[in-house]
Amino acid sequence: MKMKLLALAAVGVLALGACSDDDPFSEESRDDFMETCSSMGGSDSQCECTWDEITENASEDEARDFLEDEDAEAPAWLTDAFSTCGAGG
């Protein structure tokens, strides 16, 4: 359950970044993600790892495509990031 909440938080943060400056991986989006991830119980290292995994494994276009489809399930690049880094456990 916690992983699902973190994934939803990540999606929300990425969506804000996509709306604000057309860059879902902007520094502002990163800062918002780190704050949200930490507030939901992720350590700094887990949150940083998760952000790095997301930005290394998803293109900006993939992130935008995912954000534009309200019915889409969380893609592997998002869920794998949480699993790899332990931020969702």
DSSP file (Angstrom, degrees, kcal/mol; ACC not computed):
  #  RESIDUE AA STRUCTURE BP1 BP2  ACC     N-H-->O    O-->H-N    N-H-->O    O-->H-N    TCO  KAPPA ALPHA  PHI   PSI    X-CA   Y-CA   Z-CA
    1    1 A M     >        0   0    0      0, 0.0     4,-2.1     0, 0.0     5,-0.2   0.000 360.0 360.0 360.0 -44.0    0.0    0.0    0.0
    2    2 A K  H  >  +     0   0    0      1,-0.2     4,-2.5     2,-0.2     5,-0.2   0.886 360.0  54.3 -60.5 -38.3    2.8    2.5    0.9
    3    3 A M  H  > S+     0   0    0     85,-0.6     4,-2.6     1,-0.2    -1,-0.2   0.895 106.9  51.5 -62.2 -39.5    4.4    1.8   -2.5
    4    4 A K  H  > S+     0   0    0      2,-0.2     4,-2.4     1,-0.2    -1,-0.2   0.916 110.1  48.8 -63.8 -42.7    1.1    2.7   -4.2
    5    5 A L  H  X S+     0   0    0     -4,-2.1     4,-2.4     2,-0.2    -2,-0.2   0.915 112.6  47.7 -63.6 -42.9    0.9    6.0   -2.3
    6    6 A L  H  X S+     0   0    0     -4,-2.5     4,-2.7     2,-0.2    -2,-0.2   0.900 110.7  51.8 -65.1 -39.6    4.4    6.9   -3.1
    7    7 A A  H  X S+     0   0    0     -4,-2.6     4,-2.4     2,-0.2    -2,-0.2   0.916 110.7  48.2 -62.7 -42.1    3.9    6.1   -6.8
    8    8 A L  H  X S+     0   0    0     -4,-2.4     4,-2.4     2,-0.2    -2,-0.2   0.895 111.0  50.8 -65.1 -38.7    0.8    8.3   -6.8
    9    9 A A  H  X S+     0   0    0     -4,-2.4     4,-2.5     2,-0.2    -2,-0.2   0.918 109.9  50.4 -62.8 -42.6    2.8   11.1   -5.1
   10   10 A A  H  X S+     0   0    0     -4,-2.7     4,-2.9     1,-0.2     5,-0.2   0.917 109.6  50.4 -61.4 -43.4    5.5   10.7   -7.7
   11   11 A V  H  X S+     0   0    0     -4,-2.4     4,-2.5     1,-0.2    -1,-0.2   0.921 110.4  50.3 -61.1 -43.9    2.9   10.9  -10.5
   12   12 A G  H  X S+     0   0    0     -4,-2.4     4,-2.1     2,-0.2    -2,-0.2   0.910 112.0  46.5 -61.3 -42.9    1.5   14.0   -9.0
   13   13 A V  H  X S+     0   0    0     -4,-2.5     4,-2.1     2,-0.2    -2,-0.2   0.917 112.9  49.1 -66.5 -43.7    4.9   15.7   -8.7
   14   14 A L  H  X S+     0   0    0     -4,-2.9     4,-2.4     1,-0.2    -2,-0.2   0.881 109.6  53.5 -62.8 -36.9    5.8   14.7  -12.2
   15   15 A A  H  X S+     0   0    0     -4,-2.5     4,-2.2    -5,-0.2    -1,-0.2   0.906 106.7  51.2 -65.0 -41.3    2.4   16.1  -13.4
   16   16 A L  H  X S+     0   0    0     -4,-2.1     4,-2.4     1,-0.2    -1,-0.2   0.919 111.3  48.2 -61.1 -42.4    3.1   19.4  -11.7
   17   17 A G  H  X S+     0   0    0     -4,-2.1     4,-1.9     1,-0.2     6,-1.1   0.901 110.1  51.5 -64.0 -40.8    6.5   19.6  -13.4
   18   18 A A  H  X S+     0   0    0     -4,-2.4     4,-1.0     4,-0.2    -1,-0.2   0.867 114.8  43.3 -65.3 -35.7    5.0   18.7  -16.8
   19   19 A C  H  < S+     0   0    0     -4,-2.2    -2,-0.2    -5,-0.2    -1,-0.2   0.860 113.6  49.9 -77.2 -35.6    2.4   21.5  -16.4
   20   20 A S  H  < S-     0   0    0     -4,-2.4    -2,-0.2    -5,-0.2    -3,-0.2   0.876 135.6  -6.1 -78.2 -37.3    4.6   24.2  -15.1
   21   21 A D  H  < S-     0   0    0     -4,-1.9    -3,-0.2    -5,-0.2    -2,-0.1   0.212  89.7-107.1-147.0  21.0    7.5   24.1  -17.5
   22   22 A D  S  < S+     0   0    0     -4,-1.0    -4,-0.2    -5,-0.3    -3,-0.1   0.640  92.4 105.1  60.4  15.6    7.0   21.2  -19.9
   23   23 A D    >   -     0   0    0     -6,-1.1     3,-1.6     1,-0.1     6,-0.2  -0.879  48.9-172.9-128.2 100.1    9.8   19.4  -18.2
   24   24 A P  T 3  S+     0   0    0      0, 0.0    -6,-0.2     0, 0.0    -7,-0.2   0.647  89.4  50.5 -67.0 -10.9    8.7   16.5  -16.0
   25   25 A F  T 3  S+     0   0    0     -8,-0.1   -11,-0.1     4,-0.1    35,-0.0  -0.008  81.5 137.5-114.6  28.4   12.3   16.1  -14.8
   26   26 A S    <>  -     0   0    0     -3,-1.6     4,-2.3   -12,-0.1     5,-0.1  -0.194  69.4-108.1 -69.2 165.6   13.0   19.8  -13.9
   27   27 A E  H  > S+     0   0    0      1,-0.2     4,-2.6     2,-0.2     5,-0.2   0.868 122.0  54.3 -62.0 -37.0   14.9   20.7  -10.7
   28   28 A E  H  > S+     0   0    0      2,-0.2     4,-2.3     1,-0.2    -1,-0.2   0.913 108.4  48.2 -64.3 -42.2   11.6   22.1   -9.3
   29   29 A S  H  > S+     0   0    0     -6,-0.2     4,-2.7     2,-0.2    -2,-0.2   0.904 111.2  51.6 -63.5 -40.6    9.9   18.7   -9.9
   30   30 A R  H  X S+     0   0    0     -4,-2.3     4,-2.8     2,-0.2    -2,-0.2   0.935 109.9  48.4 -61.1 -47.2   12.9   16.9   -8.3
   31   31 A D  H  X S+     0   0    0     -4,-2.6     4,-2.2     1,-0.2    -1,-0.2   0.913 113.0  47.8 -60.9 -43.1   12.7   19.1   -5.2
   32   32 A D  H  X S+     0   0    0     -4,-2.3     4,-2.5     2,-0.2    -1,-0.2   0.906 112.0  50.3 -63.8 -41.9    8.9   18.6   -4.9
   33   33 A F  H  X S+     0   0    0     -4,-2.7     4,-3.2     1,-0.2     5,-0.3   0.936 109.9  49.9 -61.5 -46.6    9.4   14.8   -5.4
   34   34 A M  H  X S+     0   0    0     -4,-2.8     4,-2.4     1,-0.2     5,-0.2   0.906 112.2  47.9 -60.4 -42.2   12.1   14.7   -2.7
   35   35 A E  H  X S+     0   0    0     -4,-2.2     4,-2.2    -5,-0.2    -1,-0.2   0.931 115.5  44.1 -64.4 -45.5    9.9   16.6   -0.2
   36   36 A T  H  X S+     0   0    0     -4,-2.5     4,-1.1     2,-0.2    -2,-0.2   0.925 113.9  49.6 -65.9 -45.3    6.8   14.4   -0.9
   37   37 A C  H ><>S+     0   0    0     -4,-3.2     5,-2.3    -5,-0.2     3,-0.5   0.925 113.1  46.8 -60.5 -45.7    8.9   11.2   -0.8
   38   38 A S  H ><5S+     0   0    0     -4,-2.4     3,-1.8    -5,-0.3    -1,-0.2   0.896 108.8  54.4 -63.2 -41.0   10.5   12.2    2.5
   39   39 A S  H 3<5S+     0   0    0     -4,-2.2    -1,-0.2     1,-0.3    -2,-0.2   0.727 105.5  55.0 -68.2 -19.3    7.2   13.2    4.0
   40   40 A M  T <<5S-     0   0    0     -4,-1.1    -1,-0.3    -3,-0.5    -2,-0.2   0.248 131.8 -88.5 -97.9  12.3    5.8    9.8    3.2
   41   41 A G  T < 5S+     0   0    0     -3,-1.8     2,-0.2     1,-0.3    -3,-0.2   0.418  80.7 137.3 103.7  -1.2    8.6    8.0    5.1
   42   42 A G      < -     0   0    0     -5,-2.3    -1,-0.3    -6,-0.2    45,-0.1  -0.558  51.7-123.9 -76.8 142.0   11.3    7.6    2.5
   43   43 A S     >  -     0   0    0     -2,-0.2     4,-2.8     1,-0.1     5,-0.2  -0.368  28.0-105.5 -75.3 164.6   14.9    8.3    3.6
   44   44 A D  H  > S+     0   0    0      1,-0.2     4,-2.5     2,-0.2     5,-0.2   0.910 123.0  48.3 -57.0 -42.6   16.9   10.9    1.7
   45   45 A S  H  > S+     0   0    0      2,-0.2     4,-2.3     1,-0.2    -1,-0.2   0.887 112.1  48.7 -68.7 -37.8   18.9    8.1    0.0
   46   46 A Q  H  > S+     0   0    0      2,-0.2     4,-2.5     1,-0.2    41,-0.3   0.923 114.0  46.1 -65.3 -44.0   15.8    6.1   -0.9
   47   47 A C  H  X S+     0   0    0     -4,-2.8     4,-2.5     2,-0.2    -2,-0.2   0.913 113.5  48.0 -67.1 -42.8   14.1    9.2   -2.4
   48   48 A E  H  X S+     0   0    0     -4,-2.5     4,-2.6    -5,-0.2    -1,-0.2   0.924 112.9  49.2 -62.4 -44.7   17.3   10.3   -4.3
   49   49 A C  H  X S+     0   0    0     -4,-2.3     4,-2.6    -5,-0.2    -2,-0.2   0.915 110.9  50.3 -59.8 -44.5   17.7    6.8   -5.7
   50   50 A T  H  X S+     0   0    0     -4,-2.5     4,-2.4     2,-0.2    -2,-0.2   0.922 111.1  47.9 -63.2 -45.2   14.1    6.6   -6.7
   51   51 A W  H  X S+     0   0    0     -4,-2.5     4,-2.7     1,-0.2     5,-0.2   0.930 112.4  49.7 -60.6 -45.4   14.3   10.0   -8.5
   52   52 A D  H  X S+     0   0    0     -4,-2.6     4,-1.9     1,-0.2    -2,-0.2   0.915 110.8  49.7 -60.5 -43.1   17.5    8.9  -10.3
   53   53 A E  H  X S+     0   0    0     -4,-2.6     4,-1.8     2,-0.2    -1,-0.2   0.911 111.8  48.4 -62.5 -43.0   15.9    5.6  -11.4
   54   54 A I  H  X S+     0   0    0     -4,-2.4     4,-1.5     1,-0.2    -2,-0.2   0.953 115.1  43.3 -62.5 -49.5   12.9    7.4  -12.7
   55   55 A T  H  < S+     0   0    0     -4,-2.7    -1,-0.2     1,-0.2    -2,-0.2   0.744 116.4  48.0 -73.2 -21.9   14.9    9.9  -14.7
   56   56 A E  H  < S+     0   0    0     -4,-1.9    -1,-0.2    -5,-0.2    -2,-0.2   0.757 119.3  37.1 -84.9 -25.3   17.3    7.3  -16.0
   57   57 A N  H  < S+     0   0    0     -4,-1.8     2,-0.4    -3,-0.2    -2,-0.2   0.522 111.4  56.5-108.9  -7.2   14.7    4.8  -17.1
   58   58 A A  S  < S-     0   0    0     -4,-1.5     2,-0.1    -5,-0.2    -1,-0.1  -0.984  72.4-137.1-125.8 136.2   11.9    7.0  -18.5
   59   59 A S     >  -     0   0    0     -2,-0.4     4,-2.3     1,-0.1     5,-0.2  -0.447  30.3-110.3 -79.7 163.3   12.2    9.5  -21.2
   60   60 A E  H  > S+     0   0    0      1,-0.2     4,-2.7     2,-0.2     5,-0.2   0.888 122.0  53.7 -60.1 -37.5   10.5   12.9  -20.8
   61   61 A D  H  > S+     0   0    0      2,-0.2     4,-3.0     1,-0.2    -1,-0.2   0.902 107.3  49.9 -64.3 -41.0    8.1   11.7  -23.6
   62   62 A E  H  > S+     0   0    0      2,-0.2     4,-2.4     1,-0.2    -2,-0.2   0.913 112.1  48.3 -63.2 -41.7    7.2    8.5  -21.7
   63   63 A A  H  X S+     0   0    0     -4,-2.3     4,-2.4     2,-0.2    -2,-0.2   0.937 113.5  46.5 -63.9 -46.2    6.6   10.5  -18.6
   64   64 A R  H  X S+     0   0    0     -4,-2.7     4,-2.1     2,-0.2    -2,-0.2   0.931 111.8  51.3 -61.7 -45.4    4.3   13.0  -20.5
   65   65 A D  H  X S+     0   0    0     -4,-3.0     4,-0.8     1,-0.2    -1,-0.2   0.916 112.0  47.2 -58.4 -43.9    2.5   10.1  -22.2
   66   66 A F  H >< S+     0   0    0     -4,-2.4     3,-0.8     1,-0.2     6,-0.3   0.916 111.9  49.9 -63.0 -43.9    1.8    8.4  -18.9
   67   67 A L  H 3< S+     0   0    0     -4,-2.4    -1,-0.2     1,-0.2    -2,-0.2   0.807 107.2  54.8 -67.2 -29.6    0.7   11.7  -17.3
   68   68 A E  H 3< S+     0   0    0     -4,-2.1     2,-0.9    -5,-0.2    -1,-0.2   0.679  95.3  73.6 -78.7 -16.9   -1.7   12.4  -20.2
   69   69 A D    X<  -     0   0    0     -4,-0.8     3,-1.7    -3,-0.8    -1,-0.1  -0.817  61.5-172.7-102.0  98.2   -3.5    9.1  -19.8
   70   70 A E  T 3  S+     0   0    0     -2,-0.9    -1,-0.2     1,-0.3    -2,-0.0   0.725  84.7  50.8 -63.1 -22.3   -5.6    9.3  -16.7
   71   71 A D  T 3  S+     0   0    0     -3,-0.1    -1,-0.3     2,-0.1     2,-0.1   0.450  83.6 118.0 -95.3  -1.3   -6.5    5.6  -17.0
   72   72 A A    <   -     0   0    0     -3,-1.7     2,-0.2    -6,-0.3    -6,-0.0  -0.383  61.7-129.9 -70.2 141.6   -3.0    4.3  -17.3
   73   73 A E        -     0   0    0      1,-0.1    -1,-0.1    -2,-0.1    -4,-0.1  -0.520  45.8 -77.2 -80.9 159.0   -1.6    2.0  -14.7
   74   74 A A        -     0   0    0     -2,-0.2    -1,-0.1     1,-0.1   -66,-0.0  -0.373  56.4-124.8 -58.2 126.6    1.8    2.9  -13.2
   75   75 A P    >>  -     0   0    0      0, 0.0     4,-2.2     0, 0.0     3,-1.1  -0.250  20.6-105.5 -72.6 163.4    4.4    1.9  -15.8
   76   76 A A  H 3> S+     0   0    0      1,-0.3     4,-3.2     2,-0.2     5,-0.3   0.860 117.9  61.6 -57.5 -38.5    7.3   -0.5  -15.0
   77   77 A W  H 3> S+     0   0    0      1,-0.2     4,-0.7     2,-0.2    -1,-0.3   0.812 110.0  42.2 -62.1 -27.1    9.8    2.4  -14.9
   78   78 A L  H <> S+     0   0    0     -3,-1.1     4,-1.5     2,-0.2    -2,-0.2   0.933 118.8  40.6 -83.1 -51.3    7.9    3.9  -12.0
   79   79 A T  H  X S+     0   0    0     -4,-2.2     4,-2.3     1,-0.2    -2,-0.2   0.884 114.2  54.3 -66.6 -36.6    7.1    0.8  -10.0
   80   80 A D  H  X S+     0   0    0     -4,-3.2     4,-3.2    -5,-0.3     5,-0.3   0.872 103.2  57.5 -63.0 -36.1   10.6   -0.6  -10.6
   81   81 A A  H  X S+     0   0    0     -4,-0.7     4,-1.8    -5,-0.3     6,-0.3   0.926 109.5  43.7 -61.1 -44.4   12.2    2.6   -9.3
   82   82 A F  H  X>S+     0   0    0     -4,-1.5     4,-1.3     2,-0.2     6,-1.0   0.904 116.1  47.7 -67.9 -40.7   10.4    2.2   -6.0
   83   83 A S  H  <5S+     0   0    0     -4,-2.3     3,-0.2     1,-0.2    -2,-0.2   0.932 111.9  49.4 -64.4 -46.1   11.2   -1.5   -5.8
   84   84 A T  H  <5S+     0   0    0     -4,-3.2    -1,-0.2     1,-0.2    -2,-0.2   0.883 119.1  37.2 -61.0 -40.3   14.9   -1.0   -6.6
   85   85 A C  H  <5S-     0   0    0     -4,-1.8    -1,-0.2    -5,-0.3    -2,-0.2   0.563 101.3-126.7 -95.1  -9.3   15.4    1.8   -4.1
   86   86 A G  T ><5 +     0   0    0     -4,-1.3     3,-0.7    -3,-0.2    -3,-0.2   0.638  70.0 128.2  75.9  13.2   13.2    0.4   -1.3
   87   87 A A  T 3 <S+     0   0    0     -5,-0.8    -4,-0.1    -6,-0.3    -5,-0.1   0.677  73.4  47.8 -76.3 -14.4   11.3    3.7   -1.0
   88   88 A G  T 3         0   0    0     -6,-1.0   -85,-0.6     1,-0.2    -1,-0.2   0.472 360.0 360.0-102.3  -1.1    8.0    1.9   -1.3
   89   89 A G    <         0   0    0     -3,-0.7    -1,-0.2    -7,-0.3    -2,-0.1   0.481 360.0 360.0 -86.5 360.0    8.6   -0.9    1.2
